[in-house]
Amino acid sequence: MPKITGGNALIDPQIIIQKAGIAERMHVADLGCGGTGHFVFPVAAVIGKNGIIYAVDILKNVLANIERRANLENLQQVRTVWSNLEIFQATKIETGSLDVSLLINILYQSDKRAEIIREAVRLTKRNGKLLIVDWNTIAAPFGPSLEERLNKENLKKVSERLGLELTEEFAAGEYHFGMVFIKH
């Protein structure tokens, strides 16, 4: 296992890949991927040329950075998608086509968390997985304010209403929690 440095010190992509059960040939989306492709590129390595990893974000410059790196590294399995995840059916990915949807460090940034989860559920196939990682509600020297952080019990209730079953909770690093859901 590589030494954890930089962004990996907060959330190691290998833990996420393992918890989500990501494997060769899968179709995965990193919803709210961010500019570095912190999860996009490690997932691309695992799914291989016959899989697809959608890098989804609302910021076009973020997607341009991901696209540039994917082209440089000849990773045809990386596809960038511009979307506002707060709008149902706005994401131009086929409904029910994803084996795994990732919502990592994205929900705390929105007041429309249920809408974002609903969009992720729409994209995920039946018996597919949705993995949510976000900030623990603990005081930390950095990260969002405590008010912006998610209430895990509310998150569980919303997810259950949207047809998800919580199968696992895990520590996704010192400052983050993770939850794995199955779509029924």
Long-range contacts (C-beta under 8 A, 24 or more apart in sequence): 7-36, 7-38, 8-38, 9-173, 10-173, 10-174, 10-175, 10-176, 11-38, 11-104, 11-105, 11-133, 11-172, 11-173, 11-176, 12-173, 13-38, 13-39, 13-42, 13-43, 14-42, 15-170, 15-172, 15-173, 15-178, 16-102, 16-104, 16-131, 16-133, 16-172, 16-178, 17-42, 17-43, 17-46, 19-131, 19-168, 19-170, 19-172, 19-178, 19-180, 20-100, 20-102, 20-129, 20-131, 20-180, 21-100, 21-129, 22-46, 22-47, 22-99, 22-100, 23-47, 24-48, 24-50, 24-51, 25-50, 25-51, 26-51, 26-99, 26-100, 27-51, 27-52, 27-54, 27-97, 27-98, 27-99, 27-100, 28-52, 28-53, 28-54, 28-98, 28-99, 28-100, 28-101, 28-102, 29-53, 29-54, 29-56, 29-81, 29-91, 29-93, 29-98, 29-100, 29-101, 29-102, 29-120, 29-123, 30-54, 30-55, 30-56, 30-102, 30-104, 31-56, 31-85, 31-91, 31-101, 31-102, 31-103, 31-106, 31-116, 31-119, 31-120, 31-123, 32-56, 32-57, 32-58, 32-85, 32-103, 32-104, 32-105, 32-106, 32-109, 32-116, 33-57, 33-62, 33-66, 34-62, 34-105, 35-59, 35-61, 35-62, 35-65, 35-66, 36-65, 37-65, 37-66, 37-69, 37-70, 37-78, 39-102, 39-104, 40-66, 40-78, 41-69, 41-73, 41-75, 41-78, 44-70, 44-75, 44-77, 44-78, 47-77, 48-77, 49-76, 49-77, 50-77, 51-77, 52-77, 52-79, 53-77, 53-78, 53-79, 54-79, 54-80, 54-81, 54-93, 54-98, 55-79, 55-80, 55-81, 56-80, 56-81, 56-82, 56-83, 56-85, 56-91, 56-93, 57-82, 57-83, 58-82, 58-83, 58-84, 58-85, 85-110, 85-115, 85-116, 85-119, 85-120, 86-110, 86-112, 86-115, 86-116, 86-119, 87-115, 87-119, 88-115, 88-118, 88-119, 88-122, 89-119, 89-122, 90-119, 91-119, 91-122, 91-123, 93-123, 94-123, 95-122, 95-123, 96-122, 96-123, 96-124, 96-125, 96-126, 97-123, 97-125, 98-123, 98-124, 98-125, 98-128, 99-124, 99-125, 99-128, 99-129, 100-124, 100-128, 100-129, 100-130, 100-131, 101-128, 101-129, 101-130, 101-131, 102-131, 102-133, 103-130, 103-131, 103-132, 103-133, 103-134, 104-131, 104-132, 104-133, 104-134, 105-133, 105-134, 105-135, 105-176, 106-134, 107-132, 107-134, 107-150, 107-155, 108-134, 108-135, 108-144, 108-148, 108-149, 108-150, 109-144, 109-148, 113-150, 113-155, 113-158, 114-158, 114-162, 117-158, 117-159, 117-162, 117-164, 118-162, 121-162, 121-163, 121-164, 121-183, 124-183, 125-183, 126-183, 126-184, 127-182, 127-183, 127-184, 128-182, 128-183, 129-180, 129-181, 129-182, 129-183, 130-159, 130-164, 130-180, 130-181, 130-183, 131-178, 131-179, 131-180, 131-181, 132-159, 132-178, 132-179, 132-181, 133-172, 133-176, 133-177, 133-178, 133-179, 134-176, 134-177, 135-175, 135-176, 135-177, 136-175, 136-176, 136-177, 138-175, 140-175, 143-175, 152-177, 152-179, 155-179
